[in-house]
């Protein structure tokens, strides 16, 4: 299969796919032609999927993405600018955790959603390691504490900047 495939039965030749392509690799010459990949386009493609996602007719397919894999835009769920600002300002970073384990299905769903976060060239270079055993998490945390103790001993500038003495102190106290 080539990188891009146009279903000529569905394509309305509106050029939307070529218009939104951030890499500029889709050529749409005129209303009588179908969109095509420019020479070398398979190398220049950043695999973002915009061409597939924006086609209102489901005519464009990418080797890594089919039209049926693209969620339609739900206009009712779009945020107003004020809602986006509120969402970004009210969020908090949690540092004190409950002892209750997170259900495996919840973690799987969160990781699945997180994989849609933008990345350069859509490479998605993130790897996930989920550790379910509390003892293993504690053991690994101990390695981090040992590293912090080393930084404290070496008088690293990170110690003051990140308050590592306090972190180690709370660890020793069982926090």
C-alpha positions as CSV (number, residue, x, y, z in Angstrom):
1,X,0.0,0.0,0.0
2,X,1.3,3.5,-0.8
3,X,1.5,6.1,1.9
4,X,-1.7,7.9,0.8
5,X,-4.7,6.3,-0.9
6,X,-7.6,8.3,-2.3
7,X,-10.9,6.5,-2.7
8,X,-11.9,8.1,-6.0
9,X,-15.6,7.0,-5.5
10,X,-15.7,9.1,-2.3
11,X,-13.4,12.0,-3.2
12,X,-15.2,15.3,-4.0
13,X,-11.9,16.9,-5.2
14,X,-12.3,19.8,-2.8
15,X,-8.6,20.0,-2.0
16,X,-9.1,20.2,1.8
17,X,-6.5,17.5,2.3
18,X,-3.8,19.4,0.4
19,X,-4.8,22.7,2.1
20,X,-4.3,21.4,5.6
21,X,-1.1,19.3,5.1
22,X,1.5,21.0,7.2
23,X,4.3,19.3,5.2
24,X,2.9,20.4,1.9
25,X,3.2,17.0,0.4
26,X,-0.3,16.7,-1.1
27,X,-0.7,18.2,-4.5
28,X,-4.1,19.2,-5.9
29,X,-3.7,20.5,-9.4
30,X,-7.3,21.3,-10.3
31,X,-10.9,20.2,-9.9
32,X,-10.6,17.5,-12.5
33,X,-7.7,15.8,-10.7
34,X,-7.5,13.8,-7.5
35,X,-5.0,14.8,-4.8
36,X,-1.6,13.1,-5.2
37,X,1.6,12.8,-3.1
38,X,4.4,15.0,-4.3
39,X,7.7,13.4,-5.3
40,X,9.5,12.5,-2.1
41,X,6.4,13.0,-0.1
42,X,6.6,9.6,1.6
43,X,9.9,10.8,3.2
44,X,8.7,14.3,4.1
45,X,5.4,13.1,5.6
46,X,5.2,13.8,9.3
47,X,2.4,11.2,9.8
48,X,0.1,13.7,11.6
49,X,-3.0,12.4,9.9
50,X,-4.6,15.8,9.2
51,X,-5.3,14.8,5.6
52,X,-7.3,11.8,6.8
53,X,-9.0,13.5,9.7
54,X,-10.3,16.6,7.8
55,X,-11.7,14.8,4.7
56,X,-15.5,15.1,5.2
57,X,-16.1,12.3,2.8
58,X,-13.7,9.7,4.2
59,X,-11.9,9.5,0.9
60,X,-8.3,9.8,2.2
61,X,-6.4,7.0,3.8
62,X,-2.9,7.0,5.2
63,X,-0.7,3.9,5.6
64,X,-0.8,4.5,9.3
65,X,-4.4,5.8,9.6
66,X,-7.8,5.0,8.2
67,X,-10.8,7.3,8.0
68,X,-12.8,5.2,10.5
69,X,-10.0,5.7,13.1
70,X,-10.6,9.4,13.2
71,X,-13.0,10.7,15.7
72,X,-15.5,13.2,14.4
73,X,-15.5,16.6,15.9
74,X,-18.3,17.0,18.5
75,X,-19.2,20.7,18.4
76,X,-21.0,20.4,21.7
77,X,-17.7,19.4,23.5
78,X,-15.5,22.2,22.1
79,X,-14.4,24.7,24.8
80,X,-14.9,28.4,24.6
81,X,-11.7,30.4,25.2
82,X,-12.7,31.2,28.8
83,X,-13.3,27.5,29.5
84,X,-9.8,26.6,28.2
85,X,-8.3,29.3,30.4
86,X,-10.2,28.0,33.4
87,X,-9.2,24.4,32.7
88,X,-5.5,25.3,32.4
89,X,-5.5,27.5,35.5
90,X,-7.4,25.3,37.9
91,X,-5.4,22.1,37.3
92,X,-3.2,20.9,40.1
93,X,-0.2,18.6,40.2
94,X,-0.8,15.9,42.8
95,X,2.2,15.0,45.0
96,X,0.4,13.4,48.0
97,X,-1.0,10.1,46.9
98,X,-3.7,7.8,48.3
99,X,-2.8,4.2,49.2
100,X,-5.7,2.9,47.0
101,X,-4.4,1.3,43.8
102,X,-5.6,2.6,40.4
103,X,-7.6,0.1,38.5
104,X,-5.7,-1.5,35.6
105,X,-8.5,-0.6,33.2
106,X,-8.3,3.1,34.2
107,X,-4.5,3.1,33.6
108,X,-4.9,1.4,30.2
109,X,-7.5,4.0,29.2
110,X,-5.3,6.9,30.3
111,X,-2.3,5.6,28.5
112,X,-4.4,5.0,25.4
113,X,-5.6,8.6,25.5
114,X,-2.2,10.0,26.2
115,X,-0.8,8.5,23.0
116,X,-2.7,11.1,21.1
117,X,-0.7,14.0,22.5
118,X,1.2,15.8,19.8
119,X,4.9,15.1,19.2
120,X,7.4,16.1,16.6
121,X,6.8,14.3,13.3
122,X,4.1,12.4,15.2
123,X,6.8,9.9,16.3
124,X,5.2,9.4,19.7
125,X,8.6,8.7,21.3
126,X,7.2,8.0,24.7
127,X,7.5,4.6,26.4
128,X,5.4,3.7,29.4
129,X,6.4,1.5,32.3
130,X,3.5,0.7,34.7
131,X,4.5,-0.8,38.0
132,X,1.6,-2.3,40.0
133,X,3.5,-3.7,43.0
134,X,3.8,-1.2,45.8
135,X,7.1,-2.8,47.1
136,X,8.7,-2.3,43.6
137,X,7.6,1.3,43.5
138,X,9.1,1.9,47.0
139,X,12.3,0.1,46.0
140,X,12.7,2.3,42.9
141,X,11.9,5.4,44.9
142,X,14.7,4.4,47.2
143,X,17.1,4.6,44.3
144,X,15.9,8.2,43.6
145,X,16.4,9.1,47.3
146,X,19.9,7.6,47.1
147,X,20.6,9.8,44.1
148,X,19.3,12.8,46.1
149,X,21.6,12.0,49.0
150,X,24.5,11.8,46.6
151,X,23.6,15.3,45.3
152,X,23.4,16.6,48.8
153,X,26.8,15.1,49.6
154,X,28.3,16.7,46.5
155,X,26.7,20.1,47.3
156,X,24.9,20.2,43.9
157,X,23.0,23.4,43.0
158,X,20.0,21.2,42.5
159,X,19.8,20.6,46.2
160,X,18.7,24.1,47.0
161,X,16.7,24.6,43.8
162,X,14.6,21.5,44.3
163,X,14.7,21.4,48.2
164,X,16.1,17.9,48.1
165,X,17.0,18.0,51.9
166,X,13.3,18.2,52.6
167,X,12.4,15.5,50.2
168,X,14.9,13.1,51.8
169,X,13.7,14.2,55.3
170,X,10.1,13.4,54.5
171,X,11.2,10.0,53.0
172,X,13.0,9.1,56.2
173,X,9.8,10.1,58.1
174,X,7.8,7.7,56.0
175,X,6.1,10.1,53.7
